[in-house]
Amino acid sequence: MPVVIGACGWQDIKWLGKIAAVPRKGANIASWEANPAWKTIDDAWMHVYNEVKEMIVSYQKNKA
């Protein structure tokens, strides 16, 4: 799962744009101040952690 740290054009690449990346909705860690849900950059990284954890748990449930 790609983690988007800074602004980049990864969504412009057709096959790469289909991959689930975090943060979602085209956000990136470097622009954490633009997201009202994140009060600090640590909140942005915690969001990434929770998304990755959720993906792993979902994968494990589907694999079992």
Jmol script that loads the backbone (N, CA, C; Angstrom):
load data "model"
ATOM      1  N   MET A   1       0.850  -1.164   0.000  1.00  0.00           N
ATOM      2  CA  MET A   1       0.000   0.000   0.000  1.00  0.00           C
ATOM      3  C   MET A   1       0.904   1.237   0.000  1.00  0.00           C
ATOM      4  N   PRO A   2       0.826   2.028  -1.055  1.00  0.00           N
ATOM      5  CA  PRO A   2       1.647   3.234  -1.123  1.00  0.00           C
ATOM      6  C   PRO A   2       1.203   4.282  -0.092  1.00  0.00           C
ATOM      7  N   VAL A   3       2.170   4.957   0.469  1.00  0.00           N
ATOM      8  CA  VAL A   3       1.903   6.072   1.379  1.00  0.00           C
ATOM      9  C   VAL A   3       2.351   7.338   0.653  1.00  0.00           C
ATOM     10  N   VAL A   4       1.417   8.256   0.444  1.00  0.00           N
ATOM     11  CA  VAL A   4       1.709   9.489  -0.285  1.00  0.00           C
ATOM     12  C   VAL A   4       2.213  10.524   0.718  1.00  0.00           C
ATOM     13  N   ILE A   5       3.505  10.781   0.659  1.00  0.00           N
ATOM     14  CA  ILE A   5       4.131  11.682   1.618  1.00  0.00           C
ATOM     15  C   ILE A   5       4.056  13.131   1.157  1.00  0.00           C
ATOM     16  N   GLY A   6       4.209  13.358  -0.138  1.00  0.00           N
ATOM     17  CA  GLY A   6       4.167  14.713  -0.666  1.00  0.00           C
ATOM     18  C   GLY A   6       3.367  14.759  -1.953  1.00  0.00           C
ATOM     19  N   ALA A   7       3.123  15.967  -2.424  1.00  0.00           N
ATOM     20  CA  ALA A   7       2.370  16.147  -3.666  1.00  0.00           C
ATOM     21  C   ALA A   7       3.121  15.489  -4.822  1.00  0.00           C
ATOM     22  N   CYS A   8       2.402  14.733  -5.618  1.00  0.00           N
ATOM     23  CA  CYS A   8       2.997  14.074  -6.787  1.00  0.00           C
ATOM     24  C   CYS A   8       1.869  13.682  -7.743  1.00  0.00           C
ATOM     25  N   GLY A   9       2.224  13.218  -8.915  1.00  0.00           N
ATOM     26  CA  GLY A   9       1.230  12.910  -9.936  1.00  0.00           C
ATOM     27  C   GLY A   9       0.931  11.430 -10.083  1.00  0.00           C
ATOM     28  N   TRP A  10       1.044  10.665  -9.002  1.00  0.00           N
ATOM     29  CA  TRP A  10       0.873   9.215  -9.111  1.00  0.00           C
ATOM     30  C   TRP A  10      -0.510   8.827  -9.624  1.00  0.00           C
ATOM     31  N   GLN A  11      -1.524   9.623  -9.362  1.00  0.00           N
ATOM     32  CA  GLN A  11      -2.877   9.291  -9.816  1.00  0.00           C
ATOM     33  C   GLN A  11      -3.046   9.478 -11.322  1.00  0.00           C
ATOM     34  N   ASP A  12      -2.134  10.202 -11.950  1.00  0.00           N
ATOM     35  CA  ASP A  12      -2.200  10.417 -13.394  1.00  0.00           C
ATOM     36  C   ASP A  12      -1.771   9.185 -14.191  1.00  0.00           C
ATOM     37  N   ILE A  13      -1.063   8.281 -13.559  1.00  0.00           N
ATOM     38  CA  ILE A  13      -0.627   7.051 -14.224  1.00  0.00           C
ATOM     39  C   ILE A  13      -1.755   6.039 -14.098  1.00  0.00           C
ATOM     40  N   LYS A  14      -2.326   5.650 -15.232  1.00  0.00           N
ATOM     41  CA  LYS A  14      -3.564   4.866 -15.255  1.00  0.00           C
ATOM     42  C   LYS A  14      -3.542   3.664 -14.311  1.00  0.00           C
ATOM     43  N   TRP A  15      -2.578   2.783 -14.440  1.00  0.00           N
ATOM     44  CA  TRP A  15      -2.567   1.571 -13.611  1.00  0.00           C
ATOM     45  C   TRP A  15      -2.222   1.866 -12.161  1.00  0.00           C
ATOM     46  N   LEU A  16      -1.411   2.890 -11.921  1.00  0.00           N
ATOM     47  CA  LEU A  16      -1.021   3.230 -10.561  1.00  0.00           C
ATOM     48  C   LEU A  16      -2.162   3.918  -9.819  1.00  0.00           C
ATOM     49  N   GLY A  17      -2.980   4.657 -10.536  1.00  0.00           N
ATOM     50  CA  GLY A  17      -4.113   5.338  -9.930  1.00  0.00           C
ATOM     51  C   GLY A  17      -5.179   4.405  -9.387  1.00  0.00           C
ATOM     52  N   LYS A  18      -5.126   3.134  -9.775  1.00  0.00           N
ATOM     53  CA  LYS A  18      -6.096   2.144  -9.295  1.00  0.00           C
ATOM     54  C   LYS A  18      -5.688   1.518  -7.959  1.00  0.00           C
ATOM     55  N   ILE A  19      -4.462   1.768  -7.529  1.00  0.00           N
ATOM     56  CA  ILE A  19      -3.967   1.202  -6.281  1.00  0.00           C
ATOM     57  C   ILE A  19      -4.474   2.035  -5.105  1.00  0.00           C
ATOM     58  N   ALA A  20      -4.923   1.357  -4.060  1.00  0.00           N
ATOM     59  CA  ALA A  20      -5.387   2.048  -2.860  1.00  0.00           C
ATOM     60  C   ALA A  20      -4.185   2.600  -2.113  1.00  0.00           C
ATOM     61  N   ALA A  21      -4.095   3.905  -2.030  1.00  0.00           N
ATOM     62  CA  ALA A  21      -3.008   4.560  -1.321  1.00  0.00           C
ATOM     63  C   ALA A  21      -3.564   5.301  -0.114  1.00  0.00           C
ATOM     64  N   VAL A  22      -2.692   5.606   0.810  1.00  0.00           N
ATOM     65  CA  VAL A  22      -3.077   6.402   1.972  1.00  0.00           C
ATOM     66  C   VAL A  22      -2.127   7.573   2.103  1.00  0.00           C
ATOM     67  N   PRO A  23      -2.586   8.691   2.607  1.00  0.00           N
ATOM     68  CA  PRO A  23      -3.966   9.012   2.931  1.00  0.00           C
ATOM     69  C   PRO A  23      -4.869   8.957   1.694  1.00  0.00           C
ATOM     70  N   ARG A  24      -6.111   8.731   1.922  1.00  0.00           N
ATOM     71  CA  ARG A  24      -7.075   8.583   0.827  1.00  0.00           C
ATOM     72  C   ARG A  24      -7.494   9.935   0.261  1.00  0.00           C
ATOM     73  N   LYS A  25      -8.238   9.877  -0.824  1.00  0.00           N
ATOM     74  CA  LYS A  25      -8.817  11.058  -1.486  1.00  0.00           C
ATOM     75  C   LYS A  25      -7.766  12.058  -1.973  1.00  0.00           C
ATOM     76  N   GLY A  26      -6.602  11.540  -2.361  1.00  0.00           N
ATOM     77  CA  GLY A  26      -5.591  12.408  -2.940  1.00  0.00           C
ATOM     78  C   GLY A  26      -4.831  13.282  -1.960  1.00  0.00           C
ATOM     79  N   ALA A  27      -5.053  13.073  -0.667  1.00  0.00           N
ATOM     80  CA  ALA A  27      -4.322  13.853   0.329  1.00  0.00           C
ATOM     81  C   ALA A  27      -2.887  13.342   0.422  1.00  0.00           C
ATOM     82  N   ASN A  28      -2.047  14.104   1.085  1.00  0.00           N
ATOM     83  CA  ASN A  28      -0.686  13.647   1.339  1.00  0.00           C
ATOM     84  C   ASN A  28      -0.252  14.121   2.717  1.00  0.00           C
ATOM     85  N   ILE A  29       0.726  13.446   3.268  1.00  0.00           N
ATOM     86  CA  ILE A  29       1.180  13.741   4.622  1.00  0.00           C
ATOM     87  C   ILE A  29       1.691  15.178   4.749  1.00  0.00           C
ATOM     88  N   ALA A  30       2.434  15.643   3.764  1.00  0.00           N
ATOM     89  CA  ALA A  30       3.036  16.977   3.841  1.00  0.00           C
ATOM     90  C   ALA A  30       1.995  18.095   3.942  1.00  0.00           C
ATOM     91  N   SER A  31       0.795  17.853   3.433  1.00  0.00           N
ATOM     92  CA  SER A  31      -0.243  18.895   3.506  1.00  0.00           C
ATOM     93  C   SER A  31      -1.228  18.628   4.646  1.00  0.00           C
ATOM     94  N   TRP A  32      -0.736  18.077   5.722  1.00  0.00           N
ATOM     95  CA  TRP A  32      -1.573  17.719   6.859  1.00  0.00           C
ATOM     96  C   TRP A  32      -2.367  18.906   7.397  1.00  0.00           C
ATOM     97  N   GLU A  33      -1.836  20.103   7.298  1.00  0.00           N
ATOM     98  CA  GLU A  33      -2.533  21.279   7.830  1.00  0.00           C
ATOM     99  C   GLU A  33      -3.830  21.579   7.082  1.00  0.00           C
ATOM    100  N   ALA A  34      -3.956  21.091   5.842  1.00  0.00           N
ATOM    101  CA  ALA A  34      -5.160  21.331   5.048  1.00  0.00           C
ATOM    102  C   ALA A  34      -6.307  20.400   5.441  1.00  0.00           C
ATOM    103  N   ASN A  35      -6.017  19.385   6.230  1.00  0.00           N
ATOM    104  CA  ASN A  35      -7.049  18.440   6.643  1.00  0.00           C
ATOM    105  C   ASN A  35      -7.527  18.796   8.047  1.00  0.00           C
ATOM    106  N   PRO A  36      -8.787  19.226   8.182  1.00  0.00           N
ATOM    107  CA  PRO A  36      -9.276  19.646   9.499  1.00  0.00           C
ATOM    108  C   PRO A  36      -9.313  18.521  10.532  1.00  0.00           C
ATOM    109  N   ALA A  37      -9.262  17.267  10.089  1.00  0.00           N
ATOM    110  CA  ALA A  37      -9.281  16.138  11.017  1.00  0.00           C
ATOM    111  C   ALA A  37      -7.919  15.928  11.678  1.00  0.00           C
ATOM    112  N   TRP A  38      -6.876  16.513  11.097  1.00  0.00           N
ATOM    113  CA  TRP A  38      -5.520  16.338  11.617  1.00  0.00           C
ATOM    114  C   TRP A  38      -5.057  17.626  12.283  1.00  0.00           C
ATOM    115  N   LYS A  39      -4.807  17.555  13.564  1.00  0.00           N
ATOM    116  CA  LYS A  39      -4.329  18.733  14.305  1.00  0.00           C
ATOM    117  C   LYS A  39      -2.806  18.852  14.239  1.00  0.00           C
ATOM    118  N   THR A  40      -2.117  17.722  14.038  1.00  0.00           N
ATOM    119  CA  THR A  40      -0.655  17.699  13.950  1.00  0.00           C
ATOM    120  C   THR A  40      -0.248  16.719  12.854  1.00  0.00           C
ATOM    121  N   ILE A  41       1.013  16.750  12.492  1.00  0.00           N
ATOM    122  CA  ILE A  41       1.515  15.794  11.507  1.00  0.00           C
ATOM    123  C   ILE A  41       1.452  14.372  12.079  1.00  0.00           C
ATOM    124  N   ASP A  42       1.546  14.257  13.392  1.00  0.00           N
ATOM    125  CA  ASP A  42       1.412  12.939  14.018  1.00  0.00           C
ATOM    126  C   ASP A  42       0.027  12.354  13.790  1.00  0.00           C
ATOM    127  N   ASP A  43      -0.994  13.206  13.752  1.00  0.00           N
ATOM    128  CA  ASP A  43      -2.351  12.737  13.443  1.00  0.00           C
ATOM    129  C   ASP A  43      -2.416  12.162  12.032  1.00  0.00           C
ATOM    130  N   ALA A  44      -1.723  12.805  11.102  1.00  0.00           N
ATOM    131  CA  ALA A  44      -1.693  12.309   9.723  1.00  0.00           C
ATOM    132  C   ALA A  44      -1.031  10.935   9.670  1.00  0.00           C
ATOM    133  N   TRP A  45       0.096  10.783  10.369  1.00  0.00           N
ATOM    134  CA  TRP A  45       0.776   9.485  10.385  1.00  0.00           C
ATOM    135  C   TRP A  45      -0.057   8.430  11.107  1.00  0.00           C
ATOM    136  N   MET A  46      -0.789   8.810  12.145  1.00  0.00           N
ATOM    137  CA  MET A  46      -1.663   7.860  12.833  1.00  0.00           C
ATOM    138  C   MET A  46      -2.779   7.408  11.900  1.00  0.00           C
ATOM    139  N   HIS A  47      -3.263   8.312  11.066  1.00  0.00           N
ATOM    140  CA  HIS A  47      -4.273   7.956  10.061  1.00  0.00           C
ATOM    141  C   HIS A  47      -3.713   6.891   9.116  1.00  0.00           C
ATOM    142  N   VAL A  48      -2.489   7.082   8.670  1.00  0.00           N
ATOM    143  CA  VAL A  48      -1.848   6.102   7.787  1.00  0.00           C
ATOM    144  C   VAL A  48      -1.736   4.760   8.500  1.00  0.00           C
ATOM    145  N   TYR A  49      -1.276   4.784   9.728  1.00  0.00           N
ATOM    146  CA  TYR A  49      -1.157   3.550  10.511  1.00  0.00           C
ATOM    147  C   TYR A  49      -2.496   2.821  10.592  1.00  0.00           C
ATOM    148  N   ASN A  50      -3.553   3.553  10.940  1.00  0.00           N
ATOM    149  CA  ASN A  50      -4.876   2.936  11.083  1.00  0.00           C
ATOM    150  C   ASN A  50      -5.383   2.363   9.762  1.00  0.00           C
ATOM    151  N   GLU A  51      -5.150   3.053   8.659  1.00  0.00           N
ATOM    152  CA  GLU A  51      -5.580   2.558   7.348  1.00  0.00           C
ATOM    153  C   GLU A  51      -4.834   1.283   6.969  1.00  0.00           C
ATOM    154  N   VAL A  52      -3.530   1.257   7.200  1.00  0.00           N
ATOM    155  CA  VAL A  52      -2.741   0.062   6.885  1.00  0.00           C
ATOM    156  C   VAL A  52      -3.170  -1.095   7.775  1.00  0.00           C
ATOM    157  N   LYS A  53      -3.357  -0.825   9.044  1.00  0.00           N
ATOM    158  CA  LYS A  53      -3.813  -1.857   9.984  1.00  0.00           C
ATOM    159  C   LYS A  53      -5.164  -2.419   9.550  1.00  0.00           C
ATOM    160  N   GLU A  54      -6.087  -1.545   9.167  1.00  0.00           N
ATOM    161  CA  GLU A  54      -7.409  -1.972   8.714  1.00  0.00           C
ATOM    162  C   GLU A  54      -7.304  -2.867   7.477  1.00  0.00           C
ATOM    163  N   MET A  55      -6.410  -2.508   6.557  1.00  0.00           N
ATOM    164  CA  MET A  55      -6.215  -3.306   5.354  1.00  0.00           C
ATOM    165  C   MET A  55      -5.675  -4.692   5.707  1.00  0.00           C
ATOM    166  N   ILE A  56      -4.736  -4.752   6.629  1.00  0.00           N
ATOM    167  CA  ILE A  56      -4.150  -6.035   7.033  1.00  0.00           C
ATOM    168  C   ILE A  56      -5.197  -6.909   7.713  1.00  0.00           C
ATOM    169  N   VAL A  57      -5.960  -6.348   8.617  1.00  0.00           N
ATOM    170  CA  VAL A  57      -7.003  -7.102   9.313  1.00  0.00           C
ATOM    171  C   VAL A  57      -8.034  -7.626   8.320  1.00  0.00           C
ATOM    172  N   SER A  58      -8.442  -6.795   7.383  1.00  0.00           N
ATOM    173  CA  SER A  58      -9.404  -7.205   6.362  1.00  0.00           C
ATOM    174  C   SER A  58      -8.850  -8.337   5.513  1.00  0.00           C
ATOM    175  N   TYR A  59      -7.584  -8.229   5.132  1.00  0.00           N
ATOM    176  CA  TYR A  59      -6.935  -9.277   4.333  1.00  0.00           C
ATOM    177  C   TYR A  59      -6.900 -10.590   5.105  1.00  0.00           C
ATOM    178  N   GLN A  60      -6.548 -10.511   6.397  1.00  0.00           N
ATOM    179  CA  GLN A  60      -6.463 -11.722   7.217  1.00  0.00           C
ATOM    180  C   GLN A  60      -7.832 -12.381   7.358  1.00  0.00           C
ATOM    181  N   LYS A  61      -8.886 -11.602   7.515  1.00  0.00           N
ATOM    182  CA  LYS A  61     -10.238 -12.156   7.643  1.00  0.00           C
ATOM    183  C   LYS A  61     -10.661 -12.834   6.342  1.00  0.00           C
ATOM    184  N   ASN A  62     -10.348 -12.207   5.220  1.00  0.00           N
ATOM    185  CA  ASN A  62     -10.739 -12.768   3.932  1.00  0.00           C
ATOM    186  C   ASN A  62      -9.920 -14.010   3.587  1.00  0.00           C
ATOM    187  N   LYS A  63      -8.709 -14.092   4.089  1.00  0.00           N
ATOM    188  CA  LYS A  63      -7.840 -15.224   3.802  1.00  0.00           C
ATOM    189  C   LYS A  63      -8.223 -16.442   4.627  1.00  0.00           C
ATOM    190  N   ALA A  64      -8.764 -16.211   5.813  1.00  0.00           N
ATOM    191  CA  ALA A  64      -9.112 -17.321   6.732  1.00  0.00           C
ATOM    192  C   ALA A  64     -10.312 -18.102   6.261  1.00  0.00           C
TER     193      ALA A  64
END
end "model"
wireframe off; spacefill off
backbone 0.3
color backbone group
